[in-house]
Amino acid sequence: MKTKVLLGIASFSFTVVGAFAYGAWTFRALEDRMVAVNNLYVPAMKALNQMESSFFLLESDLDKSLDEGILRPRDSLESVLNSRLEYLSNLAKEQRARDPLVGQSVQELEDSYRACAELLLRVYQDWRGRQTYEADLSAKRSDFRVKLKSLIRSIDHETRQVTSRVQDGLSRLRFMLTAVLAFCCLMTVVLSYWLAASVRPLEVLAELMRNISQKGLDETIVRKLIELPGGSDEVGSLSRESQKMAASLLDKSKALTEQKLNLERAHQELARQNEELKSTQAKLLHSEKLGLVGRMAAQMAHEIRNPLNALNLHTELLEDQLRSDPELRAGVEPLRKEINRLIDVTESYLDLSRGPRLKKAPVQLNEVAEEIHDLYEPLLKEKGIFFTCDLGDLPPLTVDRAQFSQLLGNLVKNASEAFEGSARSAKYVRLITHFQPEKNLVSVSVMDNGEGIPIDQQKNVFTPFFTSKAQGTGLGLTFSRQVVEAHGGEMIFDSAPKQGTKFTLKLPHGVEDLQKESEWKAAEQRS
C-alpha cells in the first residue's frame, strides 16, 4: 500500500509540475512576443505613421509651390528633409538591432526617401527647369509612398499575426490550465477514493477488533473478517493474518465453549444426582422413621388392643346390666366412647405401620370431589363457611377411590377447623381440580382463608404424631402423604398466618392411566 501511495503521489506531482512547466514556457514565449510587439512593431508603426503624415504635408507644400510657382525657402525645406532622413536613419538602426528584416525594409525606405529628397533639392536649385524633373520626382515620390505603405502594411500584418498567435497561445494556455485544474480535481477524487478504498479494510478491521474486545469472538465476526479483501499490499497481508488469528481464536473459543458446556452439563448432572441423593436420603430417613414409628405403633397397638377389646366387651355387658337404671347407664356411656376412640387410634397406628393398601381402579376424581362437597357442604354451612367446588376437565386416574375419598374428606375437615377462633366474616373453603396436559399432571387442591399454620409449626406438618389439636393423633396428614406418594404423586402445602392454607395433591397421569382410560371409554361405548 505504501508503494502504491507513493507512486500515486509521484504521478500526480509529475503531472502537475509538467503542466505548470509547460504553462510557464508558453507564458514566457507569449511574453517575448508581446515585448516584441510593444518594443518593435508598435514604435515602428507609430514612426511610420508620423513619417506618412509628414511626407503627406511635404507633398502638399511641394504641389502647392509647383502649382503656384512660388519657391519655398531652401533652408527650411532642407532642414525638414534632413530631420526626416535622420529620423529614418535612427529608426533603421533600431529596427536592425531588433529585427533585421524590419531594419532592412526601413533602410530601403530611407534610401528611397533620400533619393526623393536629393531630387527635390535639385528642383529647388534649378527652379526654372523644374518641369524637366517633374516626371522623375513623381516617380520617386510614388516609389516612396509605395514602399512606405508596403512597410506599414507589412508591420501591421506582422503585428496582427503576433497578436493572433499571442491570443491563440493564451487560449491554449487557458485551456491547458483548465485541463490541468480539471485533471487535478479528477486525480484528487480518484486518489481520495482509492485511498478511502485502501483504508476501508483497516477501518472495518479496527471496528471488528473493537467488537471482539467488547463482545468476544463469534462466527459473525469471523465471517466478516473472511470477507475482507485480500490484496497483495500491507492491508491485504494484515487482513490475511487477522483472518488466521480470528480462525484460530474461534477454534479455541469453540473448544472452550464446548468444555464449558460439558462442565455445565456435568455440574447439572451432579446437582441433579445430588438432589436425587438428598431426596432419596430424605425419603429413606422418612421411611426409617415411619418404619420405626410403625413398629412402635404396632407393638403398642397389639399391647393395648386386647385390653381395650376386653374393656369394651365388659362395658357393653355393664350397659346391659344397668339397662334398668338409666342414670348409671348414662355414666358408663362416656367410658365406652373413650374406649372406642382409643380403639380407633390403635387402628390408625396399625394402618401407619402397615402402610396404605391400595385397591386401584379407574376413577373420576371430579366425582369423588362432588361426593365430598355434597357430604360436607351442609356441615360447613352450619358453621358459616361457604364451601365451593371448581372442577376442571380431568381424565380418569387409576387410584384407590376409598383412600382418596377419605384423604379429601380429612383435608376439608381440617380446613373447616382452621376457622376456630377466627373473627373473619367471610369464610370459605374451595376444592379445585385441574389437568395440565403438557405435563400429564392432575392437581387437586383444598384451600381456605382461615387462620393459617404458624410459621414455626409448618416444618412439622407431615411429622408423625405432631398435632395442634387436643383430640388429634398427628397421623392424618402423615398417612395422607403416604397415600399420595404410593400413587407416584406428591403432597405440598402453602400457608400464611391470618391469610389461609392451601394443600395440593399432584398426581401423574401415566401410561397405565391412558390404557385404563381407553378401556373405560370402550366399556362406556359398549354399554
KELUM-516345 format. One record per residue: x negated, z negated, y negated of N, C-alpha, C, O in turn. Coordinates in steps of 0.2 Angstrom, whole numbers, plus 5000, padded with zeros to 4 digits. Example, Ala and Ser with C-alpha at 12.3 -4.5 7.8 and 13.67 -1.06 7.14 Angstrom:
2
493449615028493849615022493449615016492949585017 493649655011493249645005493649615000493349604994 
This chain:
527
499650005006500050005000499650004994499750034989 499049964994498649964988498350034987498350054981 498150064992497850134991498350184988498250224983 498950174990499550224988499650204980499750254976 499650144979499750124972499250144967499350174962 498650144969498050164965498050244965497950264959 498250274970498250344970498850374965498750414961 499450334965499950354961499750344954499950384949 499450284952499250274945498750314943498750344937 498250334947497750384945498050454944497850484939 498550474948498850544947499250544941499150584937 499550484940499950484933499550484927499650514922 498950444928498550444922498150504921498050524915 497950544926497650604926498050654922497850694918 498650654925499150704922499250694914499250734910 499350624913499450614906498850624901498950654896 498250604904497650624900497550694899497350724894 497650734905497550804904498050834899497850884896 498650814900499150844895498950824888499050874883 498750764886498550744880497950784877497850804872 497450794882496850834880497050904878496750934874 497450934883497651004881498051004874497951054870 498450954873498850954867498350944861498450974855 497850904862497350894856496950954855496750974849 496750994860496351054860496851104856496651144851 497451104858497951154855498051134848498051184843 498051074846498151054839497551064835497651084829 496951064838496351074834496351154833496151174827 496551194838496551264836497051284831496851324826 497651254831498151264826497851244819497951274814 497551184819497251154813496751204810496751214804 496251234814495751284812496151344809495951364804 496651364812497051424809497351404803497351454798 497651354802497951334796497451324790497551344785 496851294792496251294787496051364785495951374779 496051404790495851474788496351504783496151544779 496951494785497451524780497451494773497451524768 497351424773497351394767496651404763496651414757 496151414766495451424763495251494762494851514758 495551534766495351604766495951654763495851684758 496451654767496951704765497351694759497451734755 497551624758497951604753497551624746497751654741 496851594745496451614739496351684738496451714733 496251724744496151794743496751834741496751874736 497351814744497951844741498151824734498351864730 497951764732498051744725497551784721497851804715 496951794723496451834718496651904718496651934713 496851934724497052004724497652014720497752064716 498151964720498751974716498551974709498852014705 498151924707497951924700497551994698497652014692 497152014703496752074701497252134700497152184696 497852134705498352184704498652184697498752234694 498852124695499152114689498652134683498852174678 498052114683497552134678497452204678497452234673 497452234684497252314684497852344681497852404678 498452324683499152354680499152354673499252404669 498952294670498852284662498352334660498452364654 497752334663497252384661497452454661497352494656 497852474666498052544666498552554661498552614658 498952504660499452514654499152524648499352574644 498652484646498252494640497952564640497952594634 497652584645497252644646497752704645497652754641 498352704648498852754647499052754640499152814637 499152704637499452704630498852724625499052764621 498252714627497752734622497652814623497552844618 497752834630497652904631498252944628498152994625 498852914628499452954626499352954618499553004615 499152894615499252894608498552914605498552924598 498052924609497352954606497052894602496652914598 497252834603496852784600496352754604496452734610 495752744601495252724605495152644605495152614599 495152614611495152534611494452514610493952554612 494252464607493552434606493252434612493452404617 492652464613492252474619492052404621492052384627 491852364617491552294619492152254623491952224628 492752254620493252224623493452254630493452214635 493452314631493552344637492952334642493152314648 492352334640491852324644491852254646491652234652 491952204642492052134644492552124649492452084654 493152154648493652144654493452174660493552144665 493152234660492952264666492352224670492352214676 491852204666491352164669491652094672491352074677 492052064668492352004671492752014678492751974682 493052074678493452084684492952104690493052084696 492452144688491852154693491552094696491452084701 491452044691491051984693491551944697491351914702 492251944696492751904700492751934707492751904712 492752004707492752034714492152024718492152014724 491552024714490952014717490851944720490651934726 491151894717491151824719491651824725491451784730 492151854724492651854730492451884736492551854742 492051934735491751974741491251924745491251924751 490851894741490351844744490751784747490551774753 491251764744491551704748491951724754491851694759 492251784754492551814760492051834765492251824771 491451854763491051874769490751814772490651814778 490751764768490451694771490951664776490851634781 491651684775492151654779492451704784492451684790 492551764782492751814787492451884785492551914780 491951904789491551964787492052024786491852074782 492552034790492952094789493352094782493352144779 493652034781493952024774493452034768493552074763 492852004769492252014764492052094764491952114758 492052124769491952194769492452234765492252284761 493052224766493652254763493552244755493752284751 493452174753493452154746492852194743492852214737 492252204747491652234744491852314743491652334738 492252344748492452414746492852414740492852464736 493352364740493752364734493352354727493452384722 492852314728492352304722492052374720491952394714 491752404725491452474724491952524721491752554716 492552524723493052564721493152554713493252594709 493252484712493352464705492752474701492852494695 492152474703491552484699491552554697491352574692 491752604702491652674701492252694696492052734691 492752664696493352674691493152644685493252684680 492752594684492552564678492052604675492052614669 491552624679491052674676491352734673491152764668 491852764677492152824674492452814668492452854663 492852754668493252734662492752724656492952744650 492152704657491652694651491452764649491252764643 491352804653491152874651491652904647491452944642 492252894649492852924645492752894638492852934633 492652834637492552804630491952824627491952834621 491452844631490852874627490952944625490752964619 491352974629491553044627492253054626492653084629 492453024621493253014619493553084618494053094620 493153124615493453194613493553234619493953274620 493053224624493153264630493453224636493353234642 493953184634494253144639494653174644494753154649 494953234642495353274646494953294652495253304658 494353304651493953334657493853274663493753294668 494053214661493953154665494553134668494653084672 495153164666495753134667495953134675496153094678 495753194678495953204685495553154689495753124694 494853154687494453114691494653044690494553004695 494753024684494952954683495652934686495652884689 496052984686496752974690496552964697496852914701 496153004700495952994707495652924709495852894714 495152904704494852844705495352784705495352734709 495752794700496252734699496752734705496852684708 496952794707497352794713497052764719497352734723 496352784720496052754726495952684726496052644731 495852654720495852584719496452554720496552494724 497052584718497652554719497852554727498052504730 497652604730497752614737497352564741497652524745 496752554739496352504743496552434741496552394746 496752424735497052354733497652334737497752284740 498152384737498752374741498652364748498952324751 498152414751498052404758497752334760497952304765 497252314755496952254757497452194756497452144760 497952204751498452144750498852144757499052094759 499052204759499552214765499152184771499452154775 498552204771498152184777498052104777498152074783 497952074772497852004771498551974773498551924776 499052004770499751974771499951974778500251934781 499752034781499952044788499551994792499851964797 498851984791498451934795498751864793498751824798 498951854787499251784786499851774790499951714793 500251824790500951814794500751804801501051764805 500251844804500151834811499851764813500051734817 499351744808499151674809499651624809499751584813 500151634804500651584803501151594809501351534812 501251654812501651654818501351624824501651594828 500651634824500351604830500351534829500351494834 500251504823500251434822500951404824501051354828 501551444822502151424824502251424832502551384835 502051484835502051484842501651424845501951394850 501051414843500751354845501051294844501051254849 501351284839501751224838502351214842502451164845 502651274843503251274848502951254855503251214859 502451284857502151274864501951194864502051164869 501651174859501451104859501951054859501951004863 502551074855503151034855503451034862503650984865 503451094865503751104872503351064877503551024882 502651074876502251034881502250954880502350924885 502350934874502350864873503050834876503150784879 503550884875504250864878504250864885504450814889 503850914888503750914895503350854898503550824903 502850844894502450784896502850714896502850674900 503250714890503650654890504150644895504250594898 504450704897504950704902504650694909504850654913 504050724910503650704916503450634917503450604922 503250604911503050534911503650494913503650444917 504250514910504850474912505050484919505150434922 504950544921505150554928504650514933504850484938 504050524931503550484935503650414935503550374940 503850384929503950314929504550294933504450244937 505050334933505650324938505450324945505550284949 505050384946504850394953504350334956504450304961 503850314951503450264953503750194954503650154958 504250184949504650124949505050124956505050064959 505350174957505750174964505350164970505550134974 504750204970504350204975504050124976504050104981 503850094970503550034970504149984973504049934977 504749994970505349944972505449954980505549904983 505450024982505550034989504950004993505049974999 504350004991503749974994503849904994503649864999 504049874989504049794988504749764992504749714993 505249814992505849784995505749755002506049695003 505349785007505249745013504949675012505149625015 504549665007504249605005504749555003504749495005 505249574999505749534996506249515002506449455003 506449565006506849545012506449495017506749455019 505849515018505449465022505349395019505449345023 505349395012505249325009505949295010505949235011 506549325009507149295010507249275017507549225018 507049315022507149295029506749235030506949185034 506149225027505649165028506049105025506049055028 506349115020506749055017507249035021507448975022 507649085024508249075029507949035035508248985037 507349055037507049025043506848955042507048905046 506548935036506348875034506948825032506948765034 507548855030508148815029508648805035508848755036 508748865038509248865044508948865051509348855055 508348885051508048895058508048965060508349005056 507748975066507749045068508249065073508449025077 508649115072509149145076509049215077508649245074 509549245082509449315084509649355078509349415077 510049335073510249375067509649395063509449445061 509249335062508649345058508149385061507749435058 508049385068507549425071507749495071507349535070 508449505072508649575071508549605065508349665064 508649565059508449595053507649605052507449655049 507249565055506549575055506349635058505949675056 506649655064506549715068506749775064506449825065 507249765060507549825056507049845050507149895047 506549795049506149815043505749875044505549885050 505649915039505249975041504449955043504149915040 504249995047503549985050503050005045502749965041 502950075045502450105040501750085042501650045047 501250115039500550115040500150075035499550065035 500550045030500250015024500249935026500349915031 499949895021499949825022500649795023500649745027 501149825020501849795021502049805028502349765031 501949865030502149885037501749835042502049815047 501149825041500749785045501049715045501049675050 501149685039501449625038502149615042502249565045 502549675041503149675045503149665052503449635055 502649705055502549705062502249635064502549615070 501849605061501549545063502149485062502249445066 502549495057503149455056503649455062503949405064 503749525064504149535070503949505076504249475080 503249505077502949475083503049405083503249365088 502849375077502949305076503649275077503749225080 504149315074504849295075505049305082505449255085 504849355086505049365093504749305097505049275101 504149285095503849235099504149165098504349125102 504349155091504649095089505349085092505549035094 505749145093506349155095506349135103506749095105 505849165106505749145114505649075114505949035119 505249045110505048975111505748935109505848875112 506048955104506648925102507248925107507548875108 507248985110507748985116507548935122507948905125 506848935123506648895128506848815127507048785131 506648805120506848735118507548715118507748665120 507948765116508648765116508948755123509348705125 508648795128508848785135508648715138509048685141 508048695136507848625138508348575135508448525138 508448585129508948535125509548535129509848485130 509848595130510548595134510448565141510948525143 509948575144509848545151509848475150510048435154 509448445145509348375144510048345142510248295144 510448385138511048355136511548355142511948305143 511548415146511948415152511748355157512148315160 511048345157510848285162511048225159511248175162 511048215152511248155149511948145150512248085151 512348195149513148195150513248175157513648135159 512848205162513048185169512848115171513148085174 512248095168512048025169512547975166512747925168 512847995159513347955156513947955160514247895161 514148015163514748015167514647975174515147935175 514047985177513947945183513947865181514147825185 513647855175513647785173514347755172514447695174 514747795169515447775168515747765175516147715176 515647815179515947805186515747745189516147715193 515047735189514747675192515047615189515247565193 515147615182515447555179516147545181516347485183 516547605181517247595184517247575191517747535193 516847605195516847585202516647505203516947475207 516147485199515947415199516547375197516647325200 516847395192517447355189518047355194518347305195 518147415197518647415202518447375208518847335211 517847375210517647335216517647265214517847225219 517447245208517447175206518247155206518347095209 518647195203519347185203519647175210520047135212 519447225215519647215222519447155225519747125229 518747135224518547075227518947015224519046975228 519047015218519446965215520146955218520346905220 520447015218521047025221521047005229521546965231 520547025232520447005239520446935240520746905244 519946905236519846835236520546795235520746745238 520846815229521446785227521946795232522346755234 521946855235522446875240522446825246522846805249 521746815248521646775254521846705253522146675257 521646685247521846615245522546605245522846555247 522946655242523646655241523946655248524446625249 523646695252523946705259523946635263524346615266 523346605262523146545265523646495262523946455266 523746495256524146445253524946455255525246405256 525046525255525746535257525946515264526446485265 525446525268525546505275525646435276526046405280 525246395272525246325272525846295269526046245271 526146335264526646305260527346325263527846295263 527346395266527946425268528346385273528946375273 527946365278528346325283528646265281529246245283 528246215277528646155274529246175270529746145270 529146235266529646255262530246275266530846255264 530146305271530746335275531046275278531646265279 530646225280530946165283531346125278531946105279 531046115272531446085266532046125265532646095264 532046185265532646225263533146215269533746215267 532946215275533446205280533746135280534346135280 533346085279533646015278534046015272534545975272 533946045267534346045260535046075262535546055259 535046135266535646165267536046115272536646105271 535746085276536146035281536345975276536945955278 535945955272536145895267536745915263537245875262 536745985261537346005257537946005261538545995259 537846025267538446025272538745955273539345945273 538345905274538545845275538845805269539245765269 538645835263538845805257539445845254539545845248 539745885258540245935255540845895253541245915249 540945835256541545795254541345755247541845725244 540745755245540545715239540245765234539645775234 540645795230540445845225539845825221539445865219 539845765219539345735214538645735217538245755214 538645705223538045705226537745775228537145795228 538245815230538045885232537745925226537345965226 538045905220537845945214537145915212536745955209 536945855214536245835213535745865218535145875216 535945895224535545925228535445995227534946025228 535946035223535846105222535246125218534946175219 535046085212534346105209533746095213533346145213 533846055218533246045223533246115227532646135228 533746135229533746195233533546255229533146305232 533746265223533546315219532746315218532446375218 532446255217531746255216531346275222530846305222 531746255228531446275234531446345235530946375237 531946375233532046455234531546485229531246535231 531446455223530946485218530246485221529846535221 530046425224529446415227529346465233528746495234 529846475237529846525242529646595239529246635242 530046615234529846675231529146685228528846735229 528946625226528146635223527746645229527246685229 527846605235527446615241527446695243526946715245 528046725243528146795245527746835240527446885242 527746815234527346855229526646855231526246905230 526346795233525646785234525546825241524946855241 525946825245525846865251525846945250525446985252 526346965245526347035243525647055240525347105241 525347005235524747025232524147025237523747065236 524146985242523646985247523747045252523147075254 524347065253524347125257524247195254524147245256 524447195247524347255243525047285244525447275248 525147335239525847375239525847415246525447455247 526447415249526547455255527047515252527647495251 526747575252527147625249527547665254527347675259 528147685252528547725255528747785251529247785247 528247835251528347895246528847945248528947955254 529147975243529648025244529748055237529648025232 529948125237530048155230530648115226531148105229 530448095220530848055216530948085209530348105206 531548085206531548105199531548035195532047995195 530948025192530947965188531447955183531547905181 531648015180532248005175532847975178533147935174 532947985184533547955187533447875188533847835187 532747855190532647785190532647755183532947695183 532447795178532447765171533147755169533347705166 533647805171534347795169534647735172535047695170 534447725179534747665183534547605179534947555178 533847595177533647535174533947525167534147475166 534147585164534447575157535147555158535447505155 535547575163536247555165536247485167536747445165 535747465170535647395173535547345167535847295167 535047355163534847305158535147315151535147275147 535447375150535747385143536247335141536247305136 536747315146537147255144536847195143537047155138 536347175147536047115146535647105140535647055136 535247165138534947165131535347165125535247135120 535947195126536447205121536647135119536747115113 536747085124537047015123536546985119536646935115 535846995119535346965116535246995109534746975105 535647045107535547085101534947135101534647155095 534747155107534247205107534547275109534947285113 534347325105534547395106534147425111533547435110 534347445117533947475122534147555123534747565124 533647595122533747675122533247705127532747675129 533447765129533047805133532947875130533347905127 532247895130532047955128531747995133531147985135 532148035137531848065143531648135142532048175140 531048155144530848225144531048255150531348235155 530848325151530948365157530348355162529848375161 530548315167530048295172530048325178530648345180 529548345181529548375188529648315193529548255191 529848325199529848275204529248245206528748285206 529148185207528548155209528648115216529148095217 528048125220528048095226527848015225527248005225 528347975225528147905223528647855228529047885231 528447795227528947745231529447725226529347685221 530047745227530647735222530747665221530847645215 530747625226530947555225530447515221530547475217 529747535223529247495219529247515212529147465208 529347575210529447595203530047575200530047555194 530547565203531147535200531047465199531247435193 530747425203530547355202530047355196530147305192 529547395196529047395191529347405184529247365179 529747455183530047475177530547415175530647395169 530847385179531347335178530947275175531147245170 530347255178529947205176529647215169529647175164 529547275167529247295161529847285155529647265150 530447315157530947305152531147235151531347205146 531147195157531247125156530747085152530947045148 530147105153529547075149529647095141529547055137 529847155140529947175133530547145130530547125124 531047125134531647085131531447015129531646985124 530946985133530746925132530246915126530046865124 529946975124529546975118529846955112529446945107 530446955112530846935105530946865105531246845100 530746825110530946745109530546715103529946725103 530946685099530646655093530546705087530246685082 530846765088530746815083531346815078531946815081 531246825072531746825067531946895065532246905060 531646945068531747015067532547025067532847005072 532747065062533447085063533647145067534047145071 533147195067533247255071532747245077532147255076 533047245083532647235089532847295093533347315094 532247325096532447375101531947375106531347355105 532147405112531647425117531847495119532347515120 531247535120531347605121530947625128530447595129 531347665132531047685138530947765137531447795136 530347785138530147855136529747885142529347855145 529947945144529647985149529448055146529748085141 528848075148528548145145528148175151527748145154 528148245150527648285155527248325151527448355147 526548325153526048365150525848415155525448405159 526148475155525948525160525248545160524948565165 524948555154524248575153523748525157523248545159 523948455157523548405161523848385168523548345171 524448415169524848395175524848315176524748285180 525148295170525148225169525848195167526148225162 526148155171526848125169526648055166526348015169 526948035160526947975157527547935157528047975155 527647875158528247835157528047775153527547735155 528347765147528147715143528747665141529347685141 528647595141529147545139528847515133528347485133 529147525127528947495121529447455117530047465118 529247405113529647355110529347345103528747355102 529747315098529547295092529547215091529747195086 529347185097529347115097528747085094528447115089 528647025096528046985093527347005095526846985092 527347045100526647075102526247025106526446965107 525747045109525246995113524746975108524347015105 524546915108524046885104523346925106523246935112 522946935101522346965102521946935108521546965112 521846865107521446835112521646835119521346815123 522346855120522646855127522646925130522746935136 522446975126522547045128522047065134522247095138 521447035133520947045139521147025145520947045151 521646975146521846945152522546965154522846935159 522847015151523447035153523547055160524047035164 523047085163523147105170522747055175522647075181 522547005173522146955177522646915181523146885178 522546905187523046875192523046795189522646765187 523746775190523946705188523846695181524046635179 523746745177523746725169524446745167524746795168 524746695163525446695161525546655155525146605154 525946675150526046635144526746605145527046575140 527046615151527746595152527746525156527346515160 528246485154528246415158528346425165528146395169 528846475167529046485173528746545177528946565182 528246575173527946635176527446625181527146565181 527246675186526746665191526146695189525546685192 526146745184525546785182525346835187524746855187 525846855191525646915196526046975195525947025198 526546975190526947035189526547095187526647145190 526247085181525847145179525247165183525047225184 524947115187524447125191524647175197524347225199 525247155200525547195205525747255203525647305207 526047265197526247325194525647375193525747435195 525147345191524547395190524247415197524047475198 524347375202524147395209524547445212524347495215 525247445210525647495212525547565209525447615212 525347565202525247625199524547655202524547715203 524047615202523447635205523447665212523147705214 523947635216524047655223524347725223524247765228 524647745217524947815217524447865213524547915212 523747835212523247885209523347885201523047925198 523747835198523847835191523447775188523047745191 523647765182523347705178523847675173524347715171 523747615172524247575168523847555162523347515163 524047565156523747545150524247515145524847525146 524047475140524547455135524147455128523547455128 524547445123524347445116524847395113525447395113 524547345110524947285107524647265100524047265099 525047255095524847225089525347165087525947175088 525047115086525347055084525847065079525747095073 526547035080527047045075527347115074527747125070 527047165078527247235077527547255084528047305084 527347235090527647255096527147275101526547275100 527347295107526947315113527147375116527747385116 526747415119526947475122526447475129525847485129 526847475135526547485141526647555143527247585143 526147595146526147665148525947675155525347645156 526347705159526047725166525947795166526347845164 525347815168525047885168525047905175524547875179 525447955178525447975185525248045185525548085182 524848065190524648135191525148175195525448145199 525248235193525748275196525248325200525048375198 525148305206524648345210524948395215525548415214 524448425220524648475224525248455229525648485230 525148385231525648365235526348365232526848375235 526348345225526948345222527248415221527848425221 526848465220527048535219527348555226527948585226 527048535232527348555238528048525239528448555242 528048455238528648425239529248445234529848455236 528948465228529448495223529748565226530348575225 529348605229529548665231530048655237530548685238 529848605242530348595247530948565245531548575247 530948525239531548485237532048545234532648545235 531748595230532148645227532448685232532948715232 532048705238532348745243532848705246533348735248 532848645247533348605250533948605246534548615249 533848595239534448605235534848665235535448675235 534448725236534748785236535148795242535648825243 534848775248535248775254535848735254536348755257 535848675251536448635251536948665246537448635245 
